[in-house]
Amino acid sequence: MAYLLRVIAPDRPGVLGAVASAVGAAGGDIVGIDVVERRNDATVVDDFLVDLPAGRFPDTLVTACRSIEGVDVEFVGQYHQGASLHRDLEAVDEMTEDPRHAMNVLVRLLPGIFRSGWALLLAADGSTIRVEQGSGGAPEAEGFDVPWLPMTEPRRIDGDEAWAPESWRDVVAVGAPVADTGQVVVFGRNGGPRILDSEFARLVHLVALAQIIRRGGTSSSGGQSERQDLAGTGTA
């Protein structure tokens, strides 16, 4: 079983290795590590994708990590996307291979990019949710009238508000509008971890790139420039 383990740790040499060693000692096999966010308080948020053998429980990972001074675990939960991790630059490459459907490609890849569990592409239909494309695991959405549509700027979506049906009650989600189309791209997690500001900013950037690509505004040299620009944001 694969688990997503989000750790907050001091941003100093040796700590990441110590966490990795502790996870290994607890029986975990680390198949992916992402530095999600570096903070001004000299801490860093790291996501570990960990395989645990049968009979091992995720609580052992939490205990192992917290045995290291200054390290805390924000979230641990099952991860159903498997170990095939798509990152931002790889997503740009794949979108440029099918520019007419770049937004659909992005929505398909978002759960892997953010380990988010699910993503949706919503059509422009006033305040009513109309799903153009969705990934597995998304909460029931079709036909609901919601206060966050139409969406004119990126925003967080609160599943604890009065509009939300039961299937959204434990959801953390963010959305970004697709300029000039009225569409909205949403990704979310059922039960956490929370979506950080850096992840939110990456979504907005990726949606803008997908729209540029879909419009056919990138030549081969332009595509290279876009990838360099993305790399410059520190989201590789």
C-alpha positions as CSV (number, residue, x, y, z in Angstrom):
1,M,0.0,0.0,0.0
2,A,1.3,3.5,-0.9
3,Y,1.0,6.4,1.5
4,L,1.5,10.1,1.2
5,L,3.4,11.4,4.1
6,R,3.7,15.2,4.5
7,V,6.5,16.3,6.9
8,I,7.4,19.7,8.3
9,A,11.1,19.8,9.2
10,P,13.9,22.2,9.9
11,D,15.5,23.5,6.7
12,R,19.1,22.4,7.5
13,P,21.5,19.9,6.1
14,G,21.0,16.3,7.1
15,V,17.4,16.5,8.2
16,L,16.0,15.1,4.9
17,G,18.4,12.2,5.1
18,A,17.5,11.6,8.7
19,V,13.8,11.4,7.9
20,A,14.5,9.1,5.0
21,S,16.5,6.8,7.2
22,A,13.8,6.8,9.9
23,V,11.1,5.9,7.3
24,G,13.3,3.1,6.1
25,A,13.9,1.8,9.6
26,A,10.1,1.7,10.1
27,G,9.8,-0.6,7.1
28,G,8.8,2.1,4.5
29,D,10.1,2.0,0.9
30,I,10.4,5.6,-0.3
31,V,9.5,5.9,-4.0
32,G,9.2,9.7,-4.3
33,I,10.2,12.8,-2.4
34,D,9.1,16.4,-3.2
35,V,10.2,19.6,-1.5
36,V,6.7,21.3,-1.6
37,E,7.5,24.6,0.2
38,R,10.3,26.4,1.9
39,R,9.1,28.8,4.6
40,N,10.4,32.0,6.1
41,D,10.6,30.4,9.5
42,A,13.5,28.1,8.3
43,T,11.3,25.1,7.9
44,V,10.5,23.0,4.8
45,V,7.5,21.0,3.8
46,D,8.4,17.7,2.2
47,D,6.0,15.1,0.7
48,F,7.2,11.5,0.8
49,L,5.5,8.8,-1.2
50,V,6.1,5.6,0.8
51,D,5.2,1.9,0.1
52,L,4.5,-0.1,3.2
53,P,4.5,-3.9,3.2
54,A,1.4,-5.8,4.4
55,G,1.1,-5.8,8.2
56,R,2.8,-2.4,8.6
57,F,0.7,0.6,9.7
58,P,1.2,4.2,8.8
59,D,1.3,5.2,12.4
60,T,4.8,3.7,12.5
61,L,5.9,6.3,9.9
62,V,4.6,9.1,12.1
63,T,6.3,7.8,15.2
64,A,9.6,7.4,13.3
65,C,9.5,10.9,11.8
66,R,8.6,12.5,15.1
67,S,11.6,10.9,16.8
68,I,13.8,13.4,14.9
69,E,14.2,16.7,16.7
70,G,12.1,19.5,15.1
71,V,10.3,17.2,12.7
72,D,6.5,17.0,12.7
73,V,4.0,15.1,10.5
74,E,1.1,17.1,9.1
75,F,-0.6,14.3,7.2
76,V,-0.4,10.7,6.4
77,G,-2.9,8.9,4.2
78,Q,-3.3,6.3,1.4
79,Y,-2.2,7.4,-2.0
80,H,-4.1,5.8,-4.9
81,Q,-2.3,7.4,-7.9
82,G,0.6,4.9,-7.8
83,A,4.2,5.8,-8.1
84,S,4.0,7.3,-11.6
85,L,4.7,10.9,-10.7
86,H,4.2,13.7,-13.2
87,R,5.9,16.9,-12.4
88,D,5.3,20.4,-13.8
89,L,7.9,20.4,-16.6
90,E,6.8,16.9,-17.8
91,A,3.2,18.2,-17.9
92,V,4.2,21.1,-20.1
93,D,6.0,18.7,-22.5
94,E,2.9,16.4,-22.7
95,M,0.6,19.4,-23.2
96,T,2.7,20.6,-26.2
97,E,2.3,17.2,-27.8
98,D,-1.5,17.7,-28.0
99,P,-2.0,21.4,-27.9
100,R,-5.7,21.4,-29.0
101,H,-6.5,19.4,-25.8
102,A,-3.9,21.0,-23.5
103,M,-6.4,21.8,-20.8
104,N,-7.8,18.3,-20.8
105,V,-4.3,16.9,-20.6
106,L,-3.5,19.1,-17.7
107,V,-6.6,18.0,-15.8
108,R,-5.7,14.4,-16.4
109,L,-2.2,15.0,-15.0
110,L,-3.1,17.2,-12.0
111,P,-3.7,14.4,-9.5
112,G,-0.1,13.1,-10.2
113,I,1.4,16.6,-10.3
114,F,0.0,17.6,-6.9
115,R,-0.8,14.2,-5.5
116,S,-4.2,15.7,-5.1
117,G,-6.5,12.7,-5.5
118,W,-8.7,14.3,-8.2
119,A,-9.2,17.2,-10.6
120,L,-12.1,18.6,-12.6
121,L,-12.5,20.8,-15.7
122,L,-15.8,22.7,-15.3
123,A,-17.7,24.3,-18.2
124,A,-19.0,27.8,-18.2
125,D,-22.6,27.5,-17.0
126,G,-23.4,30.3,-14.6
127,S,-23.4,29.1,-11.0
128,T,-24.1,25.5,-11.9
129,I,-21.4,22.8,-11.9
130,R,-21.1,21.1,-15.3
131,V,-18.2,18.7,-15.5
132,E,-16.4,18.6,-18.9
133,Q,-13.7,16.2,-17.6
134,G,-13.0,14.6,-14.3
135,S,-10.6,12.2,-12.7
136,G,-11.5,9.2,-10.5
137,G,-12.1,10.0,-6.9
138,A,-13.7,13.4,-7.4
139,P,-16.7,14.2,-5.1
140,E,-20.2,14.3,-6.6
141,A,-20.4,17.7,-8.4
142,E,-22.6,17.6,-11.5
143,G,-25.6,20.0,-11.4
144,F,-24.9,21.6,-8.0
145,D,-25.4,25.4,-7.8
146,V,-22.4,26.8,-5.9
147,P,-21.5,30.3,-4.8
148,W,-18.0,30.1,-6.2
149,L,-19.2,30.0,-9.8
150,P,-18.8,31.7,-12.1
151,M,-15.1,32.1,-11.1
152,T,-13.3,35.3,-12.1
153,E,-10.1,34.8,-10.1
154,P,-8.3,31.9,-8.5
155,R,-9.8,31.0,-5.1
156,R,-9.9,28.4,-2.4
157,I,-13.1,26.3,-2.2
158,D,-14.4,25.6,1.3
159,G,-16.3,22.3,1.5
160,D,-17.6,23.2,5.0
161,E,-19.8,26.0,3.7
162,A,-23.6,25.7,3.5
163,W,-23.6,25.0,-0.3
164,A,-21.6,21.9,0.0
165,P,-23.3,18.4,-0.2
166,E,-22.1,15.6,2.0
167,S,-19.5,14.4,-0.6
168,W,-17.7,17.7,-0.3
169,R,-17.6,18.0,3.5
170,D,-14.1,16.8,4.1
171,V,-12.6,18.3,0.9
172,V,-9.8,20.8,0.5
173,A,-9.8,22.3,-3.0
174,V,-8.7,25.3,-5.1
175,G,-9.8,26.5,-8.5
176,A,-8.4,28.7,-11.3
177,P,-10.5,30.2,-14.1
178,V,-9.4,29.7,-17.7
179,A,-9.3,33.2,-19.1
180,D,-11.8,34.1,-21.9
181,T,-13.6,30.7,-21.8
182,G,-15.5,30.7,-18.5
183,Q,-14.1,27.3,-17.8
184,V,-12.6,26.5,-14.4
185,V,-9.9,24.0,-13.4
186,V,-10.3,22.6,-9.9
187,F,-8.1,20.1,-7.9
188,G,-8.7,18.8,-4.5
189,R,-7.9,16.3,-1.8
190,N,-10.4,14.3,0.3
191,G,-9.4,14.7,3.9
192,G,-6.1,16.6,3.3
193,P,-3.3,17.5,3.4
194,R,-4.2,21.2,3.0
195,I,-3.2,22.9,-0.2
196,L,-0.3,25.2,0.3
197,D,0.0,28.7,-1.2
198,S,2.9,27.5,-3.3
199,E,0.8,24.7,-4.7
200,F,-2.0,27.1,-5.4
201,A,0.3,29.4,-7.3
202,R,1.6,26.5,-9.4
203,L,-2.0,25.6,-10.4
204,V,-2.6,29.1,-11.6
205,H,0.7,29.1,-13.6
206,L,0.0,25.7,-15.2
207,V,-3.5,26.7,-16.2
208,A,-2.1,29.8,-17.9
209,L,0.5,27.8,-19.7
210,A,-2.1,25.3,-20.8
211,Q,-4.2,28.1,-22.3
212,I,-1.2,29.5,-24.2
213,I,-0.4,26.1,-25.5
214,R,-4.1,25.4,-26.5
215,R,-4.2,28.7,-28.4
216,G,-1.3,27.5,-30.5
217,G,0.8,30.4,-29.2
218,T,4.0,28.3,-28.7
219,S,6.4,27.5,-31.5
220,S,9.1,24.9,-30.7
221,S,11.4,27.7,-29.5
222,G,8.5,29.2,-27.6
223,G,7.8,25.9,-25.9
224,Q,11.4,25.8,-24.8
225,S,11.1,29.3,-23.4
226,E,7.9,28.3,-21.5
227,R,9.7,25.4,-19.9
228,Q,12.6,27.6,-18.9
229,D,10.2,30.1,-17.4
230,L,8.5,27.4,-15.4
231,A,11.8,26.0,-14.2
232,G,12.6,29.5,-13.0
233,T,9.6,29.4,-10.6
234,G,11.3,26.6,-8.6
235,T,8.5,24.1,-9.3
236,A,10.4,21.5,-11.2
